Amino acid sequence: MAVDYATLKKGGFMRQKQKNHFSLRLRVVGGNLTAEQLAKIAEVAAQFGDGHVHLTSRQSVEIPFVKLEDIDAVKAALAEGGVEPGVCGPRVRTVTACQGEAICPSGCIDTYALAKELDERYFARELPHKFKFGITGCQNNCLKSEENDLGIKGGIKVQWKKENCIACGVCVKACRSGAITLQDGEITLDESKCNFCGRCCKSCPTEAWDETHGYIVSFGGLFGNSICKGEPIIPFIADHEKLMQLCDAAVQFFADNAKAGERFRFCLERVGFDKFREKMEEVYHGSISDQ
C-alpha cells in the first residue's frame, strides 16, 4: 500500500533518511509543557523511538525514529498524556513565546496567554507557505520577534505623573535610549527616543509613571536561506482587539496574494510593501481606536 507522505508531514511526521522512520514534531504552544506531558513524551520516546527527543529551534519537541507501523499507536499513546502532534508544510506553525510578564521581571505582556490565543485562532491553517508567529515580552527580545513572519513584542507606553515624582533620577539612569532627562525637578520624556521598554516605570520607587501596556508588531521577518528583518508599521498598539484584527488581516493578505511556495516576505516584496502597509493602516484606523 502506498504511503501518503504529504498527509503524514501535515500531521507532524517528517521522513527521516532511515527508511520507514519518522521524526514526530509535537504541538508545543509558547514553549510550555506540563510535567505530565513531559512524562508521556519520555515514555513514548522510550517505547516507540530510540529513547531520545530533540528540542527544536522553535521550542517544539521531536520524537525521532518512530516506525511507520507504529504511527497510530504513537498518536494514541501521546493523547493519553494530553500531547498532540504538531504540523509541518505550508500552514501556520506552532506559536513561540518567551515567559513574559507572568514570570520575567522585564516582561511587559502576558506572552503565553497571547500565544495560546493565536494558536487557537490560526494553528494549522492552510496557506501558500509556512507562516510563523513569535512573541517576546519586552525589548530584550529573547524570542527575536523580527525573525518571524509576524512578530509581536511587548511594550509599555508611559506618561510622567508629576504629583508622584520625587525627582530621584532613577528613571533617567534606567532608560537605555536616552529618552528621559531631569532638570530642575522636572522630567522630560522625548517620545521620539522612547522604545517602550518600560524600564523607567519598573524602576520608579513612587509609581510616577502612568503605564499603557501594548504591542509592537513586525511583519515579513525571515531567517533561513534568506535573512530579512521584519518591519513595523504601527509604532505601538494598545488595543488587544486591534492587534487581533491586524493579525487576521496579515494572514488573509498572505492567503490572498502569495503564490504557492512563496514566503510572506517575498510576497510583500513582489506585491509591494506599500500596498500591505495601506491595508494594515486601514484596519488599524477602523472602528476601534487606539489609546
N, C-alpha and C positions, 0 to 999 in steps of 0.2 A: 504493500500500500504506500502511495506517495505521501511524503511528509510535507505538510503546509508550513514551511519555514517562516513565511511572512506573517501568518497568524500567530505563530509561536513568538516571534520577535515582538509583535504588537503587545503580547501578554507578558513581556519581560524576559523571555527565554532567548538568550543570544547564543548562536552557534559558536562552539569552540573549534580550534584546529584539530582536536581529537574527535574522530568520527563518532556521531551519535551521542555527543556530550554537549551540555549546555550550561552556561553561567546564568543563573536566575537573578535578575535585578528586582529588589523589593521596593515597595512603596513606603518611603520614609519621609514624612512631612516635617519640614523645618528642622531636620536633624534630630528629632526626638523619638526615642523608643522607650517603652516601659521595660521594667525588669522581666516581666512575664514574656514579652515579645522577644527579648534577647535570649531568654532561656529556650524558647521554642526554636528560634533560628539556630542556636547552637546544636540543639537536638537533631534538627533536620539536616544540618551540615554534616553531623557525625553519621547519621543513618543513611542519607542518600547522596552525600557528596564525598569529598575526600578528607573531611574533618577540619577544613579551614574556611574562613569567609574573607571577602575582600571589601574594604571600605573605599568607596569611590570618591572622586574629587568633588562630587555634588551631594555629599552627605548621605548617600544611599549605602546599602549593604548588598553584596552579591554573593550567592552561593554557587561556586563553580563545581564542575564535574557531576552535574545532575544527568542521569542517563535518560534517554528518550523514553524508555518504557516506564520510567518512574514519575513522569511529569504529573500525571493526575494524582498520584499518591502524595507527591510533594505539596501540591496545592491544597489538598485536603488536610494534611498534617499541619501546614502553616496556619490554615484557617482556625484550627483549634486554639492557637495562641494569639488570635487577632491580628495575624500578619497577612498582608496581601501582596501579590506580585506588582511590580511597577510596570512601566511602559518604555518602549524604545520606538524609533522611527519617527515619521512626520506627524507629531502631535505634541500637545502641551505636556511637558515633563514635570517631575516632582519639584515642588517649590522649596528652595533652600532658604535658610534664615539663621542668623546668629541668635544668641539668647535674649537680647533685647532688655527692655526696662524691667521686666519681671525678675531678673537676676543680676544683670550687669549695671553697676553704678553709672556708667556712661550712657546707657540706653535712653532713648527719647520716645520710643513707641513700643507697643507690645507686638514684637515681631512674630511670635509663634501663633498668636490669635489671628494675625493677618495672614500668615502662611496657610493656616487651616481654612480660612475663608476663601483664599484664592484657589487652594487645592479643590475644595468642594465646588467651586464655581467653574473651573477650567480643566481639571485633571483629565488627561487622555483625549481632549478634544482634537478631532482630526483637522489638520492644517496642511498647507503646501510643504512645510518642512518642520523640523523640531522648533519648539518655542520654549524659552527658559525664563522663569521669574526668579529673582534673587532679592532678598530683603535683608538690609543691615540696619542696626538700631541707631547709629549715630555717625558722625564724621570720621570716627576711627576706621569705619568701612571694612570691618572684618570680612564681610561676605563679598567685597569688591563688586558692588551693585552695578557699576557701569560695564561690567563684562557680560551682563545678561541682555537678552532681547528686551526685557523690561525690568529695570532695576528700581527698587524703592529704598530710600534712605530716610531714616527718622531724623527729625529736626525740631527745634523749638524757636519760635519767633518770640522775641522779648520786647518789653516796654518798661522803661525805668519808672519806679514809683518813688518820687522824691520824698514823700512823707515817711517812708520806711527806711530811707538811706541814712547811714551814719558816716558816709564818706571815708570808709576804711581802706578803699582801694583794692580790695581782694579781687573784685571782678576784673579790674584793669590788668592785674597780674595773670589772672586765669585765661583771659582772652588771647588766643594764639594768632588771631588775624589782625590785631591792632585796631579793632573796631571801637574800642571803648577808651575814653580819656576822662580824667578827673582834674578839674581846675576850679579853685576857689569854692570847693564843696559841691560843685555841680558835675554831674555825669553827662557826658555826651556820647551818644551811640551813632556811629557812621554806618547806616544801613547798607551802603554800597559795599562795605567790607565784611559785614556780618555773614557768616556761613551757616548760621542756625545750629551751631554745635551744642549750645546750652550750658557751656562751662561757666558762664557768668552767673546764671541763676542757681546752678547746682552748688556753686561755691559761696554764694551770698549768705552771711550769717543772720540777716534780718528780713529775708524774703522781700527785697526791694525791687523785684522784677515781676511783672505780670508775664505769664507763660501761655503760649498757644502751641500745643504740640501738633505736629503735622508731618508732611511727607515731601521729599524731594525726589522726583521721578525722572529717570533717564530712559531713552529709547534707542534701540538699534545697536546695543553692545554685541561684541563678537570676539571670541577668544579661541582660536583654533588654527587652521591653516592660514586664515587671515585674522588680523587683530584690529579691532576698531573699538573706540571708547563710546559708550552710549552718551547721547546728548540730551540735556534737559530742555524743556520748552517753557513750562510754568515754574518760576523760581521756588515757590513754596505753596503747598496745597494743604489747607487746614481742614477742609470738609471731607469726612470719610466717604460719604456717598459720592462726592465729586471724584474722589480717587477711583472708586469702583467704575464710575461712568467712563473715565479716561482709559482704564484697563480694558473695559468692554470695547471701546472704540478702537483701541490699538490692535487688539486681537482680530476684530472684524475687518479692519483696514488690511491687515495681513492676509486674511482669508479671501478678501475681495480682489486684491491687487497682485498678489505674488503668483509667480509661475511655479509649477510643480518642481520641487527640488531646489527652490530659491530661498535662502535665508532672509529673515526680516530686514537686516541691514542692507542687503543687496537690492531687495525690493524697494526700500526707501530711496536708495541712490538712483535706481532706474526710473521710478515713478516721479521722484522729486521730493526732497525733504520739505520743501516749501508747501507742497500740497498736503503732506501729512501734518505739518505744523498748523496749517489753516484749519484742518479738521479737528485737531486737538483743542485749539483755541476756541473753536465754535462750540465744542462740547463743554469746555471749561466755563465759558461765559454764558452758559444756558440758564435754566430757571433757578438752579441752586447757586447762590452767591457765596464766594469765598470770604472768610473772615479777614 
